[in-house]
Amino acid sequence: MTDPTPRPGASAARVRRRLSGRAGSAVAIVIAVLWTTPTFGLLISSFRPEEQIKTTGWWTFFTDPQVTLQNYTDVLFGTSSQGQLASYFINSFVISLPSTVFVVGIAALAAYALAWMNFPGRDWLFLGIFALQIVPLQMALVPLLSFFSEGLVVGGVQILPAWELQGALEFTNVWVAHTIFGLPLGIFLLHNFISALPRSLFEAARVDGAGHGVIFRRVVTPLIVPALVSLGIFQFLWVWNDLLVALIFAGGNADVAPLTVRLAEMAGTRGNEWQRLTAGAFVSIVVPLVVFFSLQRYFVRGLLAGSVKG
C-alpha cells in the first residue's frame, strides 16, 4: 500500500526542479531585466548632453548617440551650485568605513560572549538586544541628539558633559549613532553563526590551555569570516545610503555631511538640472555596486552558512 503522505525531501526536490527549469529561468531573467532597466537608463542618461536629456528619453540614445563627461565634471569638481560632490564623496567614506568596522568588531565580540561565555543575565541580555531590533530608530534620534548636545543629567546632576566637538571630530557623533543603531542586528546575526559552531572545537582549545581571547582570535574568527563579510556589506550599504541619521547628526555642514545630504539638496534646489542629478545619483551608487559584486561570493557564503546543520 502506497503511503499518501508526501515526504518533505520529495516536496523540496519537486520545488527545486520547478524553480530551476526553463520556465523558472525565464521568469528570473524577466525579473532581472525589469529590475536593472532603471539603473541602466540612469547610467546612459548621466553621459548624455543637457539638451538631449531634457528633450528626449534615454532610449533615444541608441538612435542618436551623443556622449559627454561634462555632467560628471560638473557634479564632482564644479561650483557649489552645480554639485561639488567630490568632498561629500570623501565624507561618505570617512563615515561609512569606521561605522562598519566598529559594528562588525563589537558585534563579533558580543556575539561570542553571549554564545559561549556563562555569566548572570546572559539570556535576558540577549533577549533585550533582540528586542531592540523592533524599536524604530526614529524614537532614539531625539534622546541621542540631546545626549550629544547636553550630556547626561540625572536628578539635576551632570553625569557626563556635552560633546562639544569641532572640525574632524564632528564625525564622531555620526560614527557613534550608526554603531548604536547597527549593533542589535549585527549581534543577533553573528550570534546565530557562532552558536552553531561545534562544541568540540572549544573543548579541544580549552584542553590545550586556550582562553577566551585565544579561542575567539584563532578558532572562531577564521570560521565566521563569511558571516563577518556579510554583516560588513549590510552595514556599509546601510550607512552609505543613509540620509536621516547623517542629516540629523552631521547636518548640512559641508565638512562632515555625506553624499546623500548633498544629493537631497541638489534634488530640492536644482531639480531641473536632470543631467547633473543623473550623474550625481550614479556617483552615489557606483561604490555600493563595486562593494557588493567584489564581495559577492563571501556574501552568499555568509547567508548560506549555518542554513544546513549536520
N, C-alpha and C positions, 0 to 999 in steps of 0.2 A: 504494500500500500504506500502510495506516494505522500510524503509529508507536505500539506498545503502551505505550511508556514515558510515564507521566503527567508533565506539566510541573509544576515547583514552583509557578508562578503559578496554574495551574488548581486545584491542590490547595488552596492558600491561599484562593482565591476560593470554592471549594466549602465549606470550613470556615467562612468568614466568613458565607456565606449561611445555613448551618445555625444558627450562633450568633445571627444577627440575625433569624431567622424567628420565627413565633408560638410554636413550642414552646420555643425558647431564651429568648424574652422571658418566657414563663410560668414557666419554671424559675427565671429570675433574680428574678422577683417573689416567688416562694415562698421562695427563699433569703433575700431581703431582709426579708420579713415575719418569718421564723423568727429571723433574726439580731437584729432590732430589738425583738422582743416582750419579752425580759427587761428591756431598758432602759426600754421604755415602762411595764412593770409596776413597775419601780423608781421611776419618776417619779410615778406615781399613788400608790404606797404612801407616798411621802415627804410627801404632802399629806393623808393620812388620819389621823383621830384615833387615839390609842393603843388604846382599847378595840376599835376596828374592825379595826386592822391585826393585833392579837393573836388575834382570834377568827374572822376571815373572810379569804378570799383577795382579792387585789387586783381580780379580775374582778367581784366583787360590788359594786364602786363604781358600776357602771352601773345597777344596780337600786336602790341606796340611797346616792346621792352625798352624802358629807359631807366638807367641805374645811376644813383648818386650816393656819395658818402657824406654829403653836406649835413644831412639830418643828424648823424652821429657826431659829427664835428661840433654842431651847434649845441646839442644837449650835453655833451661831455666837457667841452672846453670853451663854449660860448659865454655870453654875458649872463648875468643872474636872471634876466628876464627870459632868456632862451632855455635855460635849464641848469647849466653848470653842474652836471651830475657827478663829475669826477671826485670831488671832495666828499660828497654824500656816499658815493660808492665805497670809498675807503672807510667811512664811518660805519657802514653796514658790516664790513669785515671785522672792524675793531669791536663791534657789539656782538656779532654772531659767534665768532671763534671762541672767545673766553666763556660766553654763556653756554656754549655746547660742551666745552671741556669741563667746566665746573659741574654741570648736571651729570655728565657721564661718570666723572670721577667720584663725586659724592654719592650718587645713586648706587654705584657698584659696591662701595664700602658699606653703605647702609643695608643694601640687599643681602650681602654676605652675613652681616651681623644678625639680621632678622631671620636668616635661613639656618645658620649653623652655630650661632652662639646662644647659650642659655642665660637669660637674665630676667629678673622680675618684670612683669608687664610687657613682655615681648609681643605676645599675641594681641594685646589691646593696642599697643603702639602700631602694629601693622594694620590693624583694623582702622585706626584713626587715619593713617596715611592713605589707605584705600578709600575711605570716606571723603577725603579732601578732593578726590578726582571729580566728584559731582557738585562741588561748590563752584559757582561761576566766578571766574577771576575778576569780573567787574565789581563784585562785592568787596574785594580786597584792595581795590585801587585807591580809594579814599583813605582808609586807615594806613596803608603803606606810605602813601604820599605824605600824610600827616606825620608819620614816624620820621621820614627823611627830613622834613622841614622844621618840625618842632621837637623831635626827640621823644623819649618815653617819660611820661609823667604819671606817677601813681600816688594818689592821695595828696596832690599838691607838691610832691617831692620829685625833683628832677633826677631820674634814674640814669638815663642816657642822654647826652647832649644832641642837639640837632646836627645833621650832616651838612655843614656849610662848605661844600666842595666847589672848587673853581677850576677852570681850564680843563685839562685832560682828565682830571679826577671826576668830572661830572659823568663820565661813562660808568662809574661805579654804581650809581643808582640804577641804571638800566641793567647792568650785569646782575645785581642782587635781585631785582624784580623778576627777570627771566629765569634765574636759577630757582627762586622760590616757586614760581608757577610751573616749572618743568619737573621738579623733583618728585611729586606724588606719582605721576605716570611712570617716570623713569625707574623709581624704586620698585613699583609694582611689576613692571615688565621684567626687570633683571632678577627680581626675587623668584619669579616663576622658572627662569632658566637655572639659576644657581641651586635652588632647592631640588631640582630634578637630577643633579649630578649624583653619581653612585656614592653611597656612604663609605664603601670600601676604600675609595681614594683618600678620604680624610682620615680613616682609621690607620691606613698604611703610613701616611705622612706623620701622624702623631706617634706611631711606634718608632719612627726614625728621629723623633725629638723635635719635630717642627711645631712652631707656634702658629697662632692665627695669622700673623703678619706674613710668615713664610708660605703658609698654605694659600693665602689669598694671592700672593705675588707669583708663586711658582706652579701652583696647581689650578686654582680657579681662573685666574686671568687668561691663560692661554686657551682654556676650553670655552670661554664665553666671548671670544673676540667677535664672532659674527653678531652676537646679541649687542655688544657694545657699539659696533658699527651701525647696526640698525637703529639703535636709540640715538646715536650721534646724527644720523641722517634726518630722523624725525625732528630732533631738537634744532638742528641747523636750519632746516626748511621753515620751521615754525618761527624762529627768531628772524630769519632773513625776510620773510613775508609779513611780519607783524607791523601793524600801524598803531594800534590802540596803545599798547604799553610804551612804545617809543615816543609817541606823541605826548603822553602824559608825563613821563619821567625824563625825557630828553627835550621836549618842547620843540619849538621851531628854530632853536639855536643852530646855525649852520655849522658850528664847531663840533657838535655831537649828534645832530639829527641824522638818521639813516636815509637810505634811498627812498623808502616808501613814503616818508613825510614829504620829501621834495616832489615826488610824483603826484601826491594828492594836491599839493599846491599848484602844480602845473595843470592838472585837470580842472581845478577851480578857477584859476586866473588866466590860463592860456588854453581854454577848452577848444578854441577854434584853430589852434595850431596842430592839426592832426598829424602832420609829418614828424613833428618833434615828440608828440605823445606816443606814436607807434615806436619810434626809435628808443625813447626812454623806457617804455614798457618792455621791449625786448632786452635792453640792457639789464633790467631788473630780473628777468627770468633766465638769462643765459647761465648764471652761476648755479642756481638750483638744478638746472638740467645737467650741467657738467658734473656736479657732485653726485647726483643720482645715478647717471649712467656709468660713471667711473667706478662707483662702489656698488653697482647693482648685484653682482654675484654675492658679495657679503650680505647685502640687504635680503636677498632671497634665502640664503642660508640661515640668517638670523630669524626670519619669520618661520621657517620650517623646523628649526632646531627645537626639540622637545615636543613636537607635534605627534611623533611616533615614539612610544616608550617601550623598552623591552628588546 
